[in-house]
Amino acid sequence: MNNVLITGAGIGIGRATALAFAHSGYHVFVSDILSTEGQQVTEEIASAGGSAQYIQLDVTDQASVSSAMTEIGGATDNRLDCIVNNAGIAHKQVFADLSDEQWNLTMNVDLRGMMYVVRAARPMLVNSDQASVVCLSSIAGAAVGWGDHVPYVTAKSGVMGLVKGLAIDMASDGIRVNGIAPGLIRTAQSLSEEHSVGPEGLAAMEPSVPLGRIGKPEDIAGVAMFLASEQAGYLTGQTIIVDGGLTVAL
């Protein structure tokens, strides 16, 4: 049985991705700082006949990352086949009032944490015959900007650079690294009126999407599954925009 670690797997895109991998036969390490939500996803997978284990993980804390890898290694004989680096935050803040603490928090979760996870997991990834790393970026950073979200846009742009750098560095070990840049996806984050566009904002933007709808977390999960598969075996260093055609229509 192949193994996958998914960060931020308790809600939204992470949850949908965990369910998709479990349905395809993976043992899923459901990791999140949100313990209740993470455990609920783990139980949901088990109830459907899948295999999963909850891992408490704060991607910004190297000790937490190290502890998680020790736990995973012990459960898998030190082999990990896939990582989906999904954990992320987006806080709305006027740039003129942006504090160092707010900047650092977003950068640590959305970018630095991905590096921590991949670096710590590399010894297990090299033991897989088809290791794959998938990092979640965003069209905000990959293709467009986003007002009052400078740290988020910067971090998500940085994810594309991380993907390219890791793809070259890890290719000799047979580890592929790719990214996904989602567009407008109906998640708790996008539905937040405090930190994102909110329900009315999503509804107003929906006609701008050529495919005529706001994306679902499952739309992103499907691409993550593809990137982890043998069908993507010659694909590395790329970030795929998944936005229903929004950015090409701008």
C-alpha positions in Angstrom: 0.0 0.0 0.0 1.3 3.4 -0.9 1.5 6.2 1.7 0.7 9.9 1.4 1.1 12.7 3.9 -1.3 15.6 3.4 -0.8 18.8 5.4 -3.8 20.9 6.3 -6.0 17.9 5.7 -8.7 18.7 8.2 -10.8 21.0 6.0 -11.3 22.2 2.4 -8.9 21.2 -0.3 -6.8 19.1 2.2 -9.9 17.1 3.3 -11.0 16.5 -0.3 -7.5 15.4 -1.2 -7.3 13.0 1.8 -10.6 11.4 0.8 -9.5 11.1 -2.8 -6.2 9.4 -2.0 -7.9 7.1 0.5 -10.5 6.1 -2.1 -7.7 5.2 -4.5 -6.1 2.8 -2.0 -3.5 5.0 -0.3 -2.8 4.9 3.4 -3.3 8.6 4.3 -1.5 10.5 7.0 -4.1 13.2 7.8 -2.0 16.0 9.3 -3.3 19.3 10.6 -2.9 21.7 13.5 -6.7 21.4 13.9 -6.9 18.2 15.8 -10.7 17.9 15.9 -11.1 18.4 12.1 -8.1 16.1 11.3 -9.4 13.3 13.5 -12.9 13.6 11.9 -11.4 13.2 8.4 -9.4 10.2 9.6 -12.6 8.6 11.0 -14.5 9.5 7.8 -11.9 7.6 5.8 -12.0 4.6 8.1 -15.8 4.5 8.0 -15.6 4.3 4.2 -13.3 1.3 4.4 -10.1 3.3 3.8 -6.8 3.4 5.8 -5.7 6.6 7.6 -3.9 7.9 10.6 -4.1 11.3 12.2 -0.8 13.2 12.8 -0.8 16.4 14.8 1.4 18.8 12.8 2.3 22.4 13.0 4.3 23.0 9.8 5.9 26.1 11.2 7.5 24.2 14.1 10.5 22.1 13.3 10.1 20.0 16.4 6.5 19.2 15.4 7.7 18.4 11.9 10.4 16.1 13.2 8.0 14.3 15.6 5.5 13.8 12.7 8.2 12.3 10.5 9.4 9.9 13.3 5.8 8.8 13.7 5.3 8.3 10.0 8.6 6.5 9.6 7.7 4.1 12.3 4.4 3.2 10.7 5.8 2.8 7.1 9.2 1.3 7.5 10.6 4.7 6.6 8.9 4.9 3.2 6.7 7.8 2.0 5.4 7.9 -1.5 3.8 11.3 -1.7 3.5 14.6 0.1 0.7 17.1 -0.6 1.8 20.3 1.0 -1.5 22.0 1.4 -1.4 23.8 4.8 -1.9 27.5 4.3 -3.5 30.7 5.6 -4.6 34.0 4.0 -5.1 37.0 6.2 -6.4 40.3 4.8 -4.3 43.2 5.9 -3.7 46.7 4.5 -0.1 46.8 3.6 0.5 50.2 5.3 -0.6 48.6 8.6 1.2 45.2 8.1 3.3 44.1 11.1 6.4 41.9 11.0 4.5 39.3 13.0 1.7 39.2 10.4 4.2 38.9 7.5 6.2 36.2 9.2 3.1 34.1 10.2 1.9 33.9 6.6 5.4 33.2 5.2 6.1 30.6 7.8 2.8 28.7 7.2 2.5 29.1 3.4 6.2 28.8 2.3 8.7 28.0 5.0 6.6 25.2 6.4 6.6 23.4 3.0 10.4 23.4 3.0 10.5 22.1 6.6 8.2 19.2 5.6 10.0 18.2 2.4 13.4 18.5 4.0 12.4 16.3 6.9 10.6 13.7 4.7 13.3 13.4 2.1 15.0 10.3 3.7 11.6 8.5 3.4 10.8 9.7 -0.1 14.0 8.3 -1.5 12.8 4.8 -0.4 9.8 5.0 -2.7 9.9 3.8 -6.3 7.7 6.7 -7.5 7.9 9.6 -5.0 6.0 12.7 -5.7 5.7 16.1 -3.9 2.8 18.4 -4.6 2.8 22.0 -3.3 -0.3 24.2 -3.3 0.3 27.7 -4.7 -2.5 30.0 -5.9 -3.4 32.1 -8.9 -2.8 34.9 -6.4 1.0 34.8 -6.9 1.2 32.5 -9.8 -0.8 34.7 -12.2 -2.3 37.7 -10.5 -2.1 39.9 -7.5 -4.6 40.3 -4.6 -5.2 43.5 -2.8 -4.6 43.6 0.9 -2.9 40.2 0.8 0.8 41.0 0.1 2.2 38.3 2.4 0.0 35.7 0.8 0.7 36.7 -2.8 4.5 36.7 -2.0 4.4 33.3 -0.3 2.4 31.7 -3.0 4.7 33.1 -5.7 7.5 31.7 -3.7 6.0 28.3 -3.8 6.5 28.2 -7.5 10.2 28.9 -7.0 10.4 26.2 -4.3 8.8 23.7 -6.7 11.4 24.5 -9.4 14.3 24.4 -7.1 13.3 21.2 -5.4 12.5 19.5 -8.7 16.1 19.9 -9.8 17.6 19.1 -6.5 15.5 15.9 -5.9 15.4 14.6 -9.5 18.5 12.5 -9.1 16.7 10.6 -6.3 13.7 10.0 -8.5 11.5 12.4 -6.6 9.2 14.6 -8.7 8.0 17.9 -7.4 5.1 19.9 -8.9 2.6 22.6 -7.8 -1.0 23.4 -8.2 -2.3 27.0 -8.3 -6.0 26.9 -7.6 -8.4 29.7 -8.7 -11.7 30.5 -7.0 -12.5 27.4 -4.9 -15.4 27.2 -2.5 -13.7 26.7 0.8 -13.9 28.1 4.3 -11.0 30.4 3.4 -12.7 31.9 0.3 -16.0 32.1 2.1 -14.5 34.2 4.9 -15.7 37.8 4.7 -13.0 38.9 7.1 -10.0 37.6 5.2 -11.3 36.8 1.7 -14.1 37.6 -0.8 -17.0 36.0 1.1 -20.1 34.3 -0.3 -21.4 37.4 -2.1 -17.9 38.1 -3.6 -17.7 34.5 -4.9 -21.2 34.8 -6.4 -20.2 38.1 -8.1 -17.1 36.6 -9.6 -18.6 33.4 -10.8 -19.7 34.9 -14.2 -16.1 35.7 -14.9 -15.1 32.1 -14.9 -15.3 30.7 -18.4 -16.4 27.2 -17.2 -19.3 29.0 -15.5 -18.8 27.9 -11.9 -16.7 28.3 -8.7 -14.4 25.4 -8.2 -14.8 22.6 -5.7 -12.1 21.2 -3.4 -12.5 18.0 -5.4 -11.4 19.8 -8.5 -8.0 20.3 -6.9 -7.8 16.9 -5.3 -8.2 15.3 -8.7 -5.1 17.2 -10.1 -3.1 16.2 -7.0 -4.0 12.6 -7.6 -2.8 12.9 -11.2 0.5 14.5 -10.2 1.1 11.6 -7.8 0.3 9.0 -10.4 2.4 7.1 -12.9 0.7 9.1 -15.7 2.6 12.2 -14.5 5.9 10.2 -14.3 7.7 12.6 -16.7 6.4 15.8 -15.2 8.4 17.8 -12.6 9.1 21.4 -11.7 5.7 22.6 -13.0 2.9 24.5 -11.4 -0.5 23.8 -12.9 -3.2 26.5 -12.8 -6.6 25.1 -12.0 -9.1 27.9 -12.3 -11.8 27.1 -14.8 -10.1 29.3 -17.3 -10.3 32.5 -15.2 -6.8 33.8 -15.7 -6.7 33.2 -19.4 -9.9 35.2 -19.8 -8.6 38.2 -17.9 
